[in-house]
Amino acid sequence: MAGELDTAFRTTAAGLNENPAVRIEQVDGQSALILTPLSALLDAPSLRLLQTQVEARLPDIDIAELLLEMNAWTGCLDEIVRADGKEPSRGLTLSLCAVLVAQACNIGLKAVMRPDHPDLNLGRLSWVQQNYLRADTLVRANAKLVDAQLDLPLAGRWGGGDVASADGLRFVVPVKTMNAGFNRKYFGAQRGITYYTFVSDQFTAFHGIVVPGTLRDSLHILAGLLEHQTALHPKELMSDTAGYSDIVFGLFHLLGYRFSPRLADLQGTRYWRMDREADYGELQGVARHHINMGLIAQEWPDLLRLAASLKLGKVKAPDVMRVLSRGSSLSGLGKAVAELGRISKTLYLLNYLYDEGYRRRIQTQLNRGESRHSLARAVFHGRRGEVRERYREGQEDVLGALGFVVNAIVLWNTRYTAAILEWLEGLGEDVIEEDVARLSPLKFAHVNMLGRYRFEVPDDVAAGVMRPLRDPDALDEMGMTWTA
């Protein structure tokens, strides 16, 4: 790492004069690097046209129909089994679909029940919810959706599944519960929880964690990479400033991952050097802190044992983070992890400053996670978007169902977007690869989530045939011509 760090300092220093986004200022008598924020990228006219063409042709669909269609295609609901291992009862698919809609839309079972239908009456739905819907079964069902997305060529044009982002979605919990916390910024005078989600560059969420209040993101940021059960193999994780610490950088390096946070303020950030004698030109005043290599060497065997324990699941990442992040009471091992993290962090910072493309890549992935939050909010519309489960298990069931349904929408949209692109190309339309790479499967205007729910799917669709694409020139049900 010494040679890599030395090269990074010299490369960044040599490029300062040609890097208009970075400047050096004196702050409190010391040199500090100041980074100008990225300017917004304007959408090309061809991209706007392609987005309009795709959105105009996505078939209208009910959220319940969408779930049934995705189950017919992937078999995802087969993973939701009884805790006692007994064979599933007849009509279970319809019942599960109704319960998932009720949970994900936060509307309760009465909104989806049909008293005259044996698989959809209130007693049946309540029984299925109690006996089938659990966090572990939802994790396995969700993995089916994530893996199906990975197999789609269009998703591969958005990303290879090796990049991900982590961010928290906040919910007010207006009922008395031990599993909620205060944070005036997000919950006002009430208490709330955070659903910390890990989203791949293919737009699917491959892991989610419910935490009380806004407990430090850095405690959980490794869990998604180590504990998920999908076929994805993310190697790089992006986050906002809340997920950052020297210890996080150190653990990521030990485990072979790359940590790429978006830091809000670089002005007070420390840059660490390993070579005390090296001259880094204009960065000499910035690279004024020194790595304790002796401490890393002394603790190296224990560092390797810690990495192996995390990889093998012998210890949980949040537990390790809690032990290692105890401020001034850090053990020798904790200090060594932080010291190693300072090397990794400095390499990241120098690359972040030097490479605008790297900064934009981080921004793009974080924007995907934030856009996914908007879709999740639209789905979770009932009860003013508040979680009203008192116990952690219930909260995990509700938000696990939400994550599952959002992934189903992402997968459905990706599949139909691919069909629309194929249709456009068949007409001789000029579909530009750069525009395809910037499309998003997070659209939801065509998905009905309010008031009426159709728990049936046509036989040909259930057999794998896709629905006809919407004709934007056709009349809608009210006799009006659809316009973009």
C-alpha positions as CSV (number, residue, x, y, z in Angstrom):
1,M,0.0,0.0,0.0
2,A,3.0,2.3,0.5
3,G,3.7,2.5,-3.2
4,E,0.1,3.0,-4.1
5,L,-0.4,5.8,-1.6
6,D,2.8,7.5,-2.7
7,T,1.7,7.4,-6.4
8,A,-1.7,8.7,-5.5
9,F,-0.3,11.7,-3.7
10,R,2.1,12.5,-6.6
11,T,-0.6,12.0,-9.3
12,T,-3.1,14.2,-7.5
13,A,-0.5,16.9,-6.8
14,A,0.7,16.9,-10.5
15,G,-2.9,17.3,-11.7
16,L,-3.9,20.2,-9.4
17,N,-3.3,22.9,-11.9
18,E,-5.5,21.2,-14.5
19,N,-8.3,20.4,-12.0
20,P,-10.6,23.4,-11.7
21,A,-12.8,21.6,-9.2
22,V,-10.0,21.5,-6.5
23,R,-8.2,24.4,-4.8
24,I,-6.0,24.7,-1.7
25,E,-6.9,27.3,0.9
26,Q,-5.5,28.3,4.3
27,V,-7.9,27.5,7.0
28,D,-6.9,28.3,10.6
29,G,-3.3,28.6,9.5
30,Q,-3.2,25.2,7.8
31,S,-3.6,24.0,4.2
32,A,-7.0,22.5,3.3
33,L,-8.3,21.0,0.0
34,I,-11.6,22.6,-1.2
35,L,-13.7,20.7,-3.7
36,T,-16.3,22.4,-5.9
37,P,-19.6,20.4,-6.0
38,L,-20.5,18.7,-9.2
39,S,-22.7,20.5,-11.7
40,A,-25.9,18.7,-12.8
41,L,-25.8,16.8,-16.0
42,L,-28.5,17.8,-18.5
43,D,-30.5,15.1,-20.1
44,A,-29.9,14.8,-23.8
45,P,-33.0,15.3,-26.0
46,S,-32.6,11.8,-27.3
47,L,-32.8,10.5,-23.7
48,R,-35.9,12.5,-22.9
49,L,-37.5,11.2,-26.0
50,L,-36.6,7.6,-25.2
51,Q,-37.9,8.0,-21.6
52,T,-41.2,9.3,-23.0
53,Q,-41.5,6.5,-25.5
54,V,-40.9,3.8,-22.8
55,E,-43.3,5.3,-20.3
56,A,-46.0,5.7,-22.9
57,R,-45.9,2.0,-23.7
58,L,-45.7,0.4,-20.2
59,P,-48.9,-1.5,-19.7
60,D,-51.2,-0.3,-17.0
61,I,-51.4,-2.9,-14.2
62,D,-52.7,-3.4,-10.7
63,I,-50.2,-4.0,-8.0
64,A,-51.7,-7.4,-7.1
65,E,-51.7,-8.5,-10.7
66,L,-48.0,-7.5,-10.9
67,L,-47.1,-9.6,-8.0
68,L,-49.0,-12.6,-9.4
69,E,-47.3,-12.2,-12.7
70,M,-43.8,-11.9,-11.2
71,N,-44.5,-15.0,-9.1
72,A,-45.6,-16.9,-12.2
73,W,-42.3,-16.0,-13.8
74,T,-39.9,-16.5,-10.9
75,G,-41.7,-18.7,-8.4
76,C,-40.7,-16.2,-5.7
77,L,-43.7,-16.9,-3.4
78,D,-42.8,-20.6,-3.2
79,E,-40.1,-19.4,-0.7
80,I,-42.7,-18.2,1.7
81,V,-43.4,-21.4,3.7
82,R,-45.0,-22.3,7.0
83,A,-42.8,-22.2,10.1
84,D,-43.8,-25.8,11.0
85,G,-42.8,-27.1,7.6
86,K,-46.2,-28.4,6.6
87,E,-47.3,-28.5,3.0
88,P,-48.8,-25.3,1.7
89,S,-52.6,-25.1,1.6
90,R,-54.6,-24.8,-1.6
91,G,-55.0,-21.2,-2.9
92,L,-52.0,-20.0,-0.9
93,T,-50.6,-17.9,-3.7
94,L,-53.7,-15.6,-3.8
95,S,-53.7,-15.3,0.0
96,L,-50.0,-14.5,0.1
97,C,-50.4,-11.9,-2.6
98,A,-53.2,-10.2,-0.8
99,V,-51.3,-10.2,2.5
100,L,-48.2,-8.7,0.8
101,V,-50.2,-6.0,-0.8
102,A,-51.8,-5.1,2.6
103,Q,-48.4,-5.0,4.3
104,A,-46.5,-3.2,1.6
105,C,-49.2,-0.6,1.0
106,N,-49.7,-0.3,4.7
107,I,-53.5,-0.5,4.4
108,G,-54.4,-3.5,6.5
109,L,-56.1,-6.7,5.6
110,K,-59.6,-5.3,5.5
111,A,-58.7,-3.3,2.4
112,V,-57.8,-6.3,0.4
113,M,-60.2,-9.0,1.7
114,R,-63.2,-10.4,-0.2
115,P,-65.7,-12.0,2.1
116,D,-67.1,-14.2,-0.7
117,H,-63.8,-15.6,-1.7
118,P,-62.4,-18.6,0.3
119,D,-58.8,-17.5,-0.3
120,L,-59.3,-13.8,0.4
121,N,-61.7,-13.7,3.4
122,L,-60.4,-11.9,6.5
123,G,-60.0,-15.1,8.6
124,R,-57.9,-16.8,5.9
125,L,-55.7,-13.7,5.3
126,S,-55.1,-13.3,9.0
127,W,-54.1,-17.0,9.4
128,V,-51.7,-16.8,6.4
129,Q,-50.2,-13.6,7.7
130,Q,-49.5,-15.2,11.1
131,N,-48.2,-18.5,9.8
132,Y,-46.3,-17.6,6.6
133,L,-45.1,-14.0,6.6
134,R,-41.8,-13.9,8.4
135,A,-38.5,-12.1,7.9
136,D,-36.6,-15.2,6.9
137,T,-39.1,-16.3,4.2
138,L,-39.3,-12.8,2.8
139,V,-35.5,-12.7,2.5
140,R,-35.5,-15.9,0.4
141,A,-38.4,-14.7,-1.7
142,N,-36.7,-11.4,-2.3
143,A,-33.5,-13.2,-3.4
144,K,-35.5,-14.8,-6.2
145,L,-36.5,-11.4,-7.5
146,V,-32.9,-10.0,-7.2
147,D,-31.5,-13.0,-9.0
148,A,-34.1,-12.8,-11.8
149,Q,-33.1,-9.2,-12.3
150,L,-29.4,-10.2,-12.5
151,D,-30.3,-12.5,-15.4
152,L,-31.9,-9.8,-17.5
153,P,-29.6,-8.3,-20.2
154,L,-31.1,-4.8,-19.8
155,A,-30.2,-4.8,-16.1
156,G,-26.7,-5.7,-17.1
157,R,-26.6,-2.5,-19.2
158,W,-27.3,-0.5,-16.0
159,G,-24.6,-2.3,-14.0
160,G,-23.0,-5.7,-13.3
161,G,-24.3,-6.0,-9.7
162,D,-20.8,-5.4,-8.3
163,V,-21.6,-1.8,-7.1
164,A,-24.2,-0.9,-4.4
165,S,-25.3,1.9,-2.2
166,A,-26.6,2.0,1.4
167,D,-29.1,4.5,2.7
168,G,-31.8,4.8,5.3
169,L,-35.6,5.3,4.8
170,R,-37.1,6.9,7.8
171,F,-40.6,6.1,9.2
172,V,-42.5,7.7,12.1
173,V,-43.8,5.1,14.6
174,P,-46.8,6.8,16.4
175,V,-47.5,3.9,18.8
176,K,-45.7,2.9,22.0
177,T,-42.7,0.7,21.3
178,M,-39.2,-0.1,22.5
179,N,-37.9,-0.3,19.0
180,A,-38.0,3.3,18.0
181,G,-36.0,6.4,18.8
182,F,-36.2,10.2,18.7
183,N,-34.7,12.4,16.0
184,R,-36.3,15.8,15.5
185,K,-34.9,16.2,12.0
186,Y,-36.7,13.1,10.7
187,F,-39.5,12.4,13.1
188,G,-40.4,15.8,14.7
189,A,-41.6,15.4,18.2
190,Q,-42.3,11.7,17.6
191,R,-40.3,8.5,17.6
192,G,-39.3,6.5,14.5
193,I,-37.3,3.8,12.9
194,T,-34.9,3.5,9.9
195,Y,-35.1,0.9,7.2
196,Y,-31.5,0.7,6.1
197,T,-31.5,-0.7,2.6
198,F,-28.7,-1.9,0.2
199,V,-29.4,-1.2,-3.4
200,S,-27.4,-2.6,-6.3
201,D,-26.5,-0.8,-9.5
202,Q,-29.3,-2.9,-11.1
203,F,-31.9,-1.0,-8.9
204,T,-32.9,-4.0,-6.7
205,A,-32.5,-4.0,-2.9
206,F,-30.6,-7.1,-1.8
207,H,-30.7,-6.5,1.9
208,G,-32.6,-4.4,4.5
209,I,-32.2,-3.8,8.2
210,V,-34.7,-2.2,10.6
211,V,-32.9,-0.1,13.3
212,P,-34.4,2.1,16.1
213,G,-34.4,5.8,15.4
214,T,-31.4,6.8,13.3
215,L,-28.8,4.7,15.0
216,R,-25.4,5.3,13.3
217,D,-25.4,4.0,9.8
218,S,-21.8,3.0,10.1
219,L,-22.7,0.2,12.6
220,H,-24.7,-1.6,9.9
221,I,-23.0,-0.7,6.7
222,L,-21.1,-4.0,6.4
223,A,-24.0,-6.2,7.2
224,G,-25.7,-5.9,3.8
225,L,-22.5,-7.1,2.0
226,L,-21.9,-10.0,4.4
227,E,-25.4,-11.2,5.2
228,H,-27.4,-11.0,2.0
229,Q,-28.6,-14.3,0.4
230,T,-28.7,-13.3,-3.3
231,A,-26.5,-14.2,-6.3
232,L,-25.0,-10.6,-6.4
233,H,-21.4,-10.1,-5.4
234,P,-21.0,-6.4,-4.7
235,K,-17.4,-5.3,-4.3
236,E,-17.9,-1.5,-3.9
237,L,-20.4,0.2,-1.6
238,M,-21.4,3.9,-1.7
239,S,-23.0,5.9,1.1
240,D,-23.6,9.3,2.4
241,T,-21.4,10.9,5.1
242,A,-23.3,9.1,7.9
243,G,-21.8,5.8,7.0
244,Y,-18.2,7.0,7.1
245,S,-15.5,6.4,9.7
246,D,-11.9,5.3,9.7
247,I,-12.9,1.9,11.2
248,V,-15.3,1.4,8.3
249,F,-12.6,2.1,5.8
250,G,-10.3,-0.3,7.6
251,L,-12.8,-3.2,7.8
252,F,-13.7,-2.7,4.1
253,H,-10.1,-3.0,3.1
254,L,-9.5,-6.1,5.3
255,L,-12.5,-7.8,3.7
256,G,-11.6,-6.9,0.1
257,Y,-14.3,-4.4,-0.5
258,R,-14.1,-0.8,-1.7
259,F,-15.8,1.9,0.3
260,S,-16.8,5.0,-1.7
261,P,-18.8,7.5,0.4
262,R,-20.0,10.9,-0.7
263,L,-18.5,13.2,1.8
264,A,-20.4,16.5,2.4
265,D,-17.3,18.5,3.6
266,L,-13.7,17.7,2.8
267,Q,-12.3,20.9,4.4
268,G,-11.5,19.4,7.8
269,T,-10.6,15.9,6.5
270,R,-7.1,14.6,7.4
271,Y,-4.8,13.1,4.8
272,W,-2.4,10.4,6.0
273,R,1.1,9.6,4.6
274,M,3.3,6.5,5.1
275,D,6.6,8.0,3.8
276,R,7.7,10.8,6.2
277,E,10.4,12.0,3.9
278,A,8.5,12.2,0.6
279,D,7.9,15.7,-1.0
280,Y,4.4,15.9,-2.4
281,G,4.7,19.4,-3.7
282,E,1.5,21.5,-3.3
283,L,0.0,18.7,-1.2
284,Q,2.9,18.8,1.3
285,G,1.0,20.9,3.7
286,V,-2.1,18.7,3.4
287,A,-0.3,15.4,3.9
288,R,0.9,16.3,7.4
289,H,-0.4,13.3,9.4
290,H,1.6,10.0,9.7
291,I,0.5,6.4,9.8
292,N,1.6,4.2,12.7
293,M,2.9,1.3,10.7
294,G,4.3,-0.4,13.8
295,L,0.8,-0.7,15.3
296,I,-0.6,-2.3,12.1
297,A,2.3,-4.8,12.0
298,Q,1.9,-5.7,15.7
299,E,-1.8,-6.4,15.3
300,W,-1.7,-7.9,11.8
301,P,-2.4,-11.6,12.9
302,D,-5.4,-10.5,14.8
303,L,-6.6,-8.3,11.9
304,L,-6.6,-11.3,9.7
305,R,-8.4,-13.4,12.2
306,L,-11.0,-10.7,12.5
307,A,-11.5,-10.6,8.8
308,A,-11.9,-14.4,8.6
309,S,-14.4,-14.4,11.4
310,L,-16.5,-11.8,9.6
311,K,-16.3,-13.5,6.3
312,L,-17.3,-16.9,7.8
313,G,-20.2,-15.4,9.8
314,K,-18.7,-16.3,13.1
315,V,-19.3,-12.7,14.3
316,K,-21.8,-10.2,13.2
317,A,-20.6,-7.0,11.6
318,P,-22.8,-4.6,13.8
319,D,-21.4,-6.2,16.9
320,V,-17.8,-5.8,15.7
321,M,-18.5,-2.2,14.8
322,R,-19.9,-1.5,18.3
323,V,-16.9,-2.9,20.0
324,L,-14.4,-1.2,17.7
325,S,-16.1,2.2,17.7
326,R,-15.9,3.0,21.4
327,G,-14.1,6.3,20.9
328,S,-11.2,6.9,23.2
329,S,-11.4,3.4,24.7
330,L,-10.4,1.6,21.5
331,S,-8.4,-1.5,22.0
332,G,-5.1,-2.1,20.3
333,L,-7.0,-4.1,17.6
334,G,-9.5,-1.2,17.1
335,K,-6.7,1.3,16.8
336,A,-5.0,-0.9,14.2
337,V,-8.2,-1.2,12.2
338,A,-8.6,2.6,12.3
339,E,-5.0,3.1,11.3
340,L,-5.4,0.8,8.3
341,G,-8.5,2.6,7.5
342,R,-6.7,5.9,7.3
343,I,-4.5,4.6,4.5
344,S,-7.5,3.3,2.6
345,K,-9.4,6.6,3.3
346,T,-6.6,8.7,2.0
347,L,-6.3,6.7,-1.2
348,Y,-10.1,7.1,-1.6
349,L,-9.9,10.9,-1.0
350,L,-7.1,11.4,-3.5
351,N,-8.9,9.5,-6.2
352,Y,-12.2,11.3,-5.3
353,L,-10.4,14.7,-5.8
354,Y,-8.6,13.7,-9.0
355,D,-11.3,11.8,-10.9
356,E,-14.5,13.6,-11.7
357,G,-15.9,10.5,-13.4
358,Y,-15.5,8.7,-10.0
359,R,-17.4,11.4,-8.2
360,R,-20.2,11.2,-10.8
361,R,-20.4,7.4,-10.5
362,I,-20.9,7.7,-6.8
363,Q,-23.5,10.4,-7.3
364,T,-25.4,8.3,-9.9
365,Q,-25.6,5.2,-7.6
366,L,-26.7,7.3,-4.6
367,N,-29.4,8.9,-6.8
368,R,-30.7,5.5,-7.7
369,G,-31.1,4.6,-4.0
370,E,-32.9,7.9,-3.4
371,S,-35.2,7.4,-6.3
372,R,-36.0,3.9,-5.0
373,H,-37.0,5.6,-1.7
374,S,-39.5,7.7,-3.7
375,L,-41.1,4.5,-5.2
376,A,-41.2,2.9,-1.7
377,R,-43.0,6.0,-0.3
378,A,-45.5,5.8,-3.1
379,V,-46.2,2.1,-2.4
380,F,-46.3,2.6,1.4
381,H,-49.2,5.1,1.2
382,G,-51.5,3.9,3.9
383,R,-51.8,5.3,7.4
384,R,-50.0,8.4,6.3
385,G,-46.9,6.4,5.7
386,E,-46.4,5.6,9.4
387,V,-45.3,2.2,10.8
388,R,-47.8,1.2,13.5
389,E,-46.4,-2.2,14.5
390,R,-45.3,-2.2,18.2
391,Y,-42.7,-5.0,18.0
392,R,-39.5,-5.3,16.0
393,E,-40.7,-8.5,14.3
394,G,-43.8,-6.9,13.1
395,Q,-41.9,-3.9,11.8
396,E,-39.5,-6.2,9.9
397,D,-42.4,-8.1,8.4
398,V,-44.1,-4.8,7.1
399,L,-40.9,-3.3,5.7
400,G,-39.7,-6.6,4.4
401,A,-42.9,-6.9,2.4
402,L,-42.4,-3.3,1.2
403,G,-38.9,-4.1,0.0
404,F,-40.2,-7.3,-1.7
405,V,-43.0,-5.5,-3.5
406,V,-40.7,-2.6,-4.7
407,N,-38.3,-5.2,-6.1
408,A,-41.2,-6.9,-7.9
409,I,-42.1,-3.5,-9.5
410,V,-38.4,-3.0,-10.5
411,L,-38.2,-6.4,-12.1
412,W,-41.6,-6.1,-13.9
413,N,-40.6,-2.6,-15.2
414,T,-37.2,-3.9,-16.4
415,R,-38.7,-6.8,-18.2
416,Y,-41.3,-4.6,-20.0
417,T,-38.8,-1.9,-20.7
418,A,-36.6,-4.4,-22.5
419,A,-39.6,-5.5,-24.6
420,I,-40.3,-1.8,-25.5
421,L,-36.7,-1.2,-26.5
422,E,-36.7,-4.4,-28.6
423,W,-39.9,-3.2,-30.3
424,L,-38.4,0.3,-31.0
425,E,-35.3,-1.2,-32.5
426,G,-37.4,-3.4,-34.6
427,L,-39.0,-0.3,-36.1
428,G,-35.6,1.0,-37.0
429,E,-35.5,3.6,-34.1
430,D,-32.1,4.9,-33.2
431,V,-31.7,3.7,-29.6
432,I,-28.5,5.1,-28.2
433,E,-26.6,2.9,-25.7
434,E,-25.8,5.9,-23.4
435,D,-29.5,6.7,-23.2
436,V,-30.4,3.1,-22.3
437,A,-27.8,3.2,-19.5
438,R,-29.6,6.1,-18.0
439,L,-33.1,4.7,-18.1
440,S,-34.7,3.7,-14.7
441,P,-37.1,0.9,-13.8
442,L,-38.4,3.0,-10.8
443,K,-41.5,4.4,-12.6
444,F,-44.8,3.8,-11.1
445,A,-47.5,6.0,-12.7
446,H,-48.8,3.0,-14.6
447,V,-49.1,0.8,-11.4
448,N,-52.4,1.1,-9.5
449,M,-51.8,0.9,-5.8
450,L,-55.0,2.6,-4.6
451,G,-58.5,1.3,-3.8
452,R,-59.0,-1.7,-6.2
453,Y,-57.0,-4.9,-6.3
454,R,-57.4,-7.6,-8.9
455,F,-56.2,-10.9,-7.6
456,E,-56.1,-12.7,-11.0
457,V,-53.8,-13.0,-13.9
458,P,-54.7,-14.1,-17.5
459,D,-53.8,-17.7,-18.2
460,D,-51.4,-16.8,-21.0
461,V,-49.5,-14.3,-18.8
462,A,-49.3,-16.9,-16.0
463,A,-47.7,-19.2,-18.7
464,G,-45.0,-16.7,-19.4
465,V,-46.6,-14.6,-22.3
466,M,-46.0,-10.9,-21.8
467,R,-48.9,-8.4,-21.8
468,P,-49.4,-6.3,-24.9
469,L,-47.6,-3.0,-24.7
470,R,-49.7,0.1,-24.3
471,D,-50.6,2.0,-27.4
472,P,-50.3,5.7,-26.5
473,D,-52.6,6.7,-29.4
474,A,-55.4,4.5,-28.1
475,L,-58.4,5.7,-26.1
476,D,-58.3,5.0,-22.3
477,E,-61.3,3.7,-20.3
478,M,-62.8,7.2,-20.1
479,G,-62.6,7.8,-23.9
480,M,-59.7,10.2,-23.6
481,T,-56.5,10.0,-25.7
482,W,-53.5,9.2,-23.6
483,T,-50.7,11.9,-23.8
484,A,-47.2,11.8,-22.4
